[in-house]
Amino acid sequence: MLGIKTKAQLRKEYEPAADYGFLGPDSVSWKVWSHPTTYVLGFVRSVTIEHFDPNLAAAVVQSGGVKYRPSTRYGRTMRYFAMQLFGGAEETCKAADVLVKVHSKAIGHDPVTGGEYDANKPSSQLWIHVTAWHSILKCYEMYGPGRLTPEEEDQYWAECREIAKLQTIDPDTVPTSREEVHAYFEDWRPRLAASEAAQDMINFILPVDIALPVDMPAWQKTALKPVTGLIRKAVIATYPKYMRDMAGLHQSAAVDAAVIAPMKAFHKMLEVDLQLRLAFMNWLAPQAVPVGAPAILGIPPISDKVWDVREAQAHFGFDLPAEAHPDFRAKQRDRVFNKGLKPLEDGLEESQKYIGAMDVHHPEKVG
């Protein structure tokens, strides 16, 4: 059994970041994203809702990555989001730059719309970005401390727009208020699809146990079924009715209400016990802990500079994401759409150095 460690002892276990990255400890986003409601509830809500975009669903299903390596995919995703929020500026810019190459592989024909999908398309990246930031805040409100003040929420969405500059997104298209976010989702409703692929992926992810360590014994996963089942209900309770209907999910208002108290109590326990919080995070996504722990523990970085994203990209020699790797992206499109070949794996291979191995048992394996 682990002994109780003080905050000072925990701080000695982690290396400081190079700098405060793009937000810093005075940001509202640090407070919201570092809360334990992010680790499972917020992420599961986000990655399930994302699949209503038929382009994204096609990319996920045709790559197959989520189904055959769900734990490492979850961990890599958490690490990258942790870098955006808490990582040093240069390493985060590099990871974002490499992800443009990774996403150049996610291209093909969308069987639902009959068109093409491209993970680097700005509108697709915006859908993922807004869904993630909204989901993290939604779960923070429902199962954490509650609503932000109006001033804090304005700052939160302004920070959301700043971080969007790490992707191929046009920052001017990012909503910057609760009202604009609601309008954004209403605007997207006609473009969403409750396809067989979307429902399949939502049903695959929602049991939540896909995020558990790959080497966890089956009996332990079975023993955790009551907990993962409760988390599943808590995530569904955050969905608007039309998304539940699209996913074929049915849950009563009584169940929605019943999950709030135990979920709030569980996340409050994680909030006040830093050792337990980090252990829980390390259990689910060890790749993200070295990035998030210094911020959670208040470890000062080597430099106290907070960068603007565009300032950092220029300083460290990175192109704007929308303009990055044009030759490689064109080569990928030529292979897929003109020659009928599989895309190259270059970006995936390179990404392992920055956002974690594709296969925890075989780090050299990609796909």
NORRALIN-V287967 format. One record per backbone hydrogen bond with DSSP energy under -1.0 kcal/mol. CO is the residue of the C=O (numbers start at 0). NH is the residue of the N-H. E is the energy in kcal/mol with one decimal. If there is no record, write none. Layout:
CO,NH,E
CO,NH,E
This chain:
5,9,-2.3
6,10,-2.2
9,12,-1.6
10,13,-1.1
16,301,-2.7
17,302,-1.4
19,22,-1.1
20,306,-3.3
23,26,-1.9
27,31,-2.2
28,32,-3.0
29,33,-1.6
31,34,-1.0
34,37,-2.2
36,41,-2.2
37,42,-1.4
39,43,-3.1
40,44,-2.5
41,45,-2.2
42,46,-2.9
43,47,-1.6
44,48,-2.2
45,49,-2.2
47,50,-1.2
48,51,-2.1
49,52,-1.9
51,192,-2.7
52,56,-2.5
53,57,-2.3
54,58,-2.1
55,59,-2.6
56,60,-2.7
57,61,-2.5
58,62,-1.5
59,63,-2.0
63,67,-1.7
64,68,-1.5
68,72,-2.2
69,73,-2.4
70,74,-2.4
71,75,-2.7
72,76,-2.1
73,77,-2.5
74,78,-2.3
75,79,-2.4
76,80,-2.4
77,81,-2.4
78,82,-2.4
79,83,-2.2
80,84,-1.8
81,85,-3.6
82,86,-1.3
87,91,-1.9
88,92,-2.5
89,93,-2.2
90,94,-2.2
91,95,-2.6
92,96,-2.2
93,97,-2.5
94,98,-2.0
95,99,-1.0
97,101,-2.1
98,102,-3.1
99,103,-1.0
101,104,-1.5
104,106,-1.9
105,118,-2.1
107,116,-2.6
109,113,-2.2
114,109,-3.0
116,107,-1.7
117,120,-2.2
120,124,-2.3
121,125,-2.4
122,126,-1.9
123,127,-1.9
124,128,-2.4
125,129,-2.9
126,130,-2.1
127,131,-2.2
128,132,-2.4
129,133,-2.6
130,134,-2.3
131,135,-2.5
132,136,-1.7
133,137,-2.8
134,138,-2.3
135,139,-1.7
136,140,-2.3
137,141,-2.2
138,142,-2.7
139,143,-1.2
139,145,-1.5
148,152,-2.7
149,153,-2.1
150,154,-1.9
151,155,-2.7
152,156,-2.3
153,157,-1.7
154,158,-2.4
155,159,-1.8
156,160,-1.8
157,161,-1.8
158,162,-2.4
159,163,-1.5
161,164,-1.4
162,165,-2.1
163,166,-1.9
169,172,-2.4
170,173,-1.5
176,180,-2.4
177,181,-2.4
178,182,-2.2
179,183,-2.2
180,184,-2.2
181,185,-2.1
182,186,-2.4
183,187,-1.6
184,188,-1.2
187,190,-1.9
188,191,-1.2
192,194,-1.2
194,198,-2.6
195,199,-2.3
196,200,-2.3
197,201,-2.4
198,202,-2.4
199,203,-1.5
200,204,-2.2
201,205,-2.8
204,207,-2.4
207,210,-2.1
208,211,-1.3
212,215,-1.6
216,220,-1.7
217,221,-2.3
218,222,-2.2
219,223,-1.5
221,224,-1.3
223,227,-2.7
224,228,-2.8
225,229,-1.6
226,230,-2.3
227,231,-2.4
228,232,-1.9
229,233,-2.2
230,234,-2.4
231,235,-2.4
232,236,-2.0
234,237,-1.8
235,238,-1.5
239,243,-1.8
240,244,-2.7
241,245,-1.9
242,246,-2.1
243,248,-2.8
251,255,-2.2
252,256,-2.1
253,257,-2.1
254,258,-1.7
258,262,-1.8
259,263,-2.7
260,264,-2.3
261,265,-2.3
262,266,-2.3
263,267,-1.9
264,268,-2.0
265,269,-1.7
266,270,-1.9
267,271,-2.0
268,272,-1.5
272,276,-2.6
273,277,-2.6
274,278,-2.1
275,279,-2.5
276,280,-2.3
277,281,-2.8
278,282,-1.8
279,283,-1.7
280,284,-3.2
284,287,-1.7
287,291,-2.5
288,292,-3.2
291,295,-2.3
292,296,-2.8
293,298,-2.8
304,19,-1.8
307,311,-2.5
308,312,-2.6
309,313,-2.1
310,314,-2.5
311,315,-2.8
312,317,-3.2
319,322,-2.0
320,323,-1.1
324,328,-2.5
325,329,-2.3
326,330,-2.2
327,331,-2.3
328,332,-2.1
329,333,-2.3
330,334,-2.2
331,335,-2.3
332,336,-2.8
333,337,-1.3
333,338,-1.9
334,340,-3.4
344,348,-2.3
345,349,-2.4
346,350,-2.2
349,352,-1.2
350,353,-1.3
350,354,-3.0
361,364,-2.6
